Amino acid sequence: MGQLYKYIKVDRDLCIGAASCVAVYPEIFQLDEENKAIILKKEGPADSEYTSVDLLACSNVDDDQLLLSAQSCPTAAIFLYGEDGTQLYPEY
């Protein structure tokens, strides 16, 4: 079975720095100097931008753990997208 979630993004306006995503998936998330969640990448600076899971610092991204980290966010600031760019979480 392939990777369900292909892209990830953190909405900095929604993020309150609760760090629940960091607690659930520290290989992918950390807080920056503004206490906002950022996405760790293999190359280049970590940021909150729309990012392919193939570029994440974590080599084997677990869909269940990624979803759990997004669901743990109290403000739903973490967005997950499918292969075609369709938003899968949060559902709207």
C-alpha positions as CSV (number, residue, x, y, z in Angstrom):
1,M,0.0,0.0,0.0
2,G,1.4,3.4,-1.0
3,Q,1.6,6.6,0.9
4,L,-1.9,8.2,1.4
5,Y,-0.6,11.6,2.4
6,K,1.6,13.2,-0.3
7,Y,1.8,16.8,0.9
8,I,1.8,18.6,4.2
9,K,1.5,22.2,5.3
10,V,1.3,24.2,8.5
11,D,-0.9,27.3,8.6
12,R,1.2,29.7,10.7
13,D,-1.8,32.0,11.4
14,L,-3.6,29.1,13.0
15,C,-0.6,27.6,14.9
16,I,-0.4,28.6,18.6
17,G,2.8,26.6,19.4
18,A,1.1,24.0,21.5
19,A,3.8,21.6,20.3
20,S,1.5,18.5,20.3
21,C,2.7,17.8,16.7
22,V,6.3,17.8,17.9
23,A,5.4,15.4,20.7
24,V,3.7,13.0,18.3
25,Y,6.1,13.2,15.4
26,P,9.4,15.0,16.3
27,E,11.1,13.6,13.2
28,I,8.9,15.9,11.1
29,F,7.9,18.8,13.3
30,Q,9.7,21.3,15.6
31,L,9.0,24.8,16.8
32,D,10.8,27.8,15.4
33,E,11.9,31.0,17.2
34,E,8.4,32.3,17.0
35,N,7.0,29.2,18.6
36,K,5.3,28.1,15.4
37,A,5.4,24.6,14.0
38,I,7.8,24.0,11.1
39,I,8.4,21.0,8.9
40,L,11.8,19.4,8.9
41,K,13.2,18.6,5.4
42,K,16.1,16.6,4.0
43,E,17.6,19.6,2.4
44,G,17.1,23.4,2.8
45,P,15.6,25.3,5.7
46,A,12.7,24.0,7.7
47,D,9.5,26.0,7.1
48,S,5.7,25.7,7.2
49,E,5.1,25.7,3.4
50,Y,3.3,23.2,1.3
51,T,5.8,20.3,1.1
52,S,6.0,16.9,-0.5
53,V,6.4,14.1,2.0
54,D,9.2,12.9,-0.2
55,L,11.2,15.9,0.9
56,L,10.7,15.4,4.7
57,A,13.7,14.7,6.9
58,C,12.0,11.5,8.0
59,S,12.8,8.8,5.4
60,N,9.8,6.5,6.1
61,V,6.8,8.7,6.8
62,D,4.0,6.8,8.6
63,D,0.6,7.9,7.5
64,D,-1.1,7.0,10.8
65,Q,1.5,8.9,12.8
66,L,1.3,11.8,10.5
67,L,-2.5,11.9,10.8
68,L,-2.3,11.6,14.5
69,S,0.1,14.5,14.7
70,A,-2.3,16.6,12.6
71,Q,-5.3,15.6,14.7
72,S,-3.3,16.4,17.9
73,C,-3.2,20.1,16.9
74,P,-5.8,22.0,19.0
75,T,-6.3,24.6,16.2
76,A,-6.2,22.2,13.2
77,A,-3.2,24.1,11.8
78,I,-1.7,21.1,10.0
79,F,-3.1,20.2,6.6
80,L,-2.6,16.9,4.8
81,Y,-3.1,16.5,1.0
82,G,-3.4,13.6,-1.4
83,E,-1.5,12.9,-4.6
84,D,-3.6,15.2,-6.6
85,G,-3.4,18.0,-4.1
86,T,-6.9,17.4,-2.6
87,Q,-7.1,18.3,1.0
88,L,-7.7,15.1,3.1
89,Y,-7.3,16.6,6.6
90,P,-8.9,18.5,8.1
91,E,-12.0,17.5,6.2
92,Y,-14.1,20.4,5.1
